Amino acid sequence: MYLTKRQKEILDFVTNYINSRGHAPTIEEIRQHFHLSSLAPVRRLVKLLEKNRDIKTQAYQGWPIEPPTNKQLTNDLLAFEADHVWINENTETLLDRYADQWIAVKESRVIASDPDFSTLLRKLPDPANTCVEFITRERVEMIL
């Protein structure tokens, strides 16, 4: 998951706040901490963090925020790993249809494909939690 500088700052603030006070900050407390003039940018950033599953919000309670549970993270990682295994087990079939393309796999099925990585990511509803791989017959090494 890639975070912008501001998203990282907010995530760090929320984590430190919870660790020091035992409960999550409200949207208003985040706004005050970052000296923002309105709640809108905070809500937008929090929604992005929630979409990426970096945090979890609770509706109707002043927007308290909490980091994801270990169980939630474990389930997400297991699902991601299962999709990766599925790709490896079906490489030959995938090569026939998606050679030299990026594919996105969720729940053991291809949900999108494109030769351009950026274009593929724009097609995904939840790119941070989707297994993405380049399908090619050539040996490829990626440095991340």
Secondary structure, DSSP 8 states (H G I E B T S, - for coil): ----HHHHHHHHHHHHHHHHHSS---HHHHHHHTT-S-SHHHHHHHHHHHHTTS-EE-TTSS--EE---HHHHHHHHHHHHHHHHHHHHTHHHHHHHHTTEEEEESSSSEEEEESSHHHHHHH-S-GGGSEEEEE-SS------
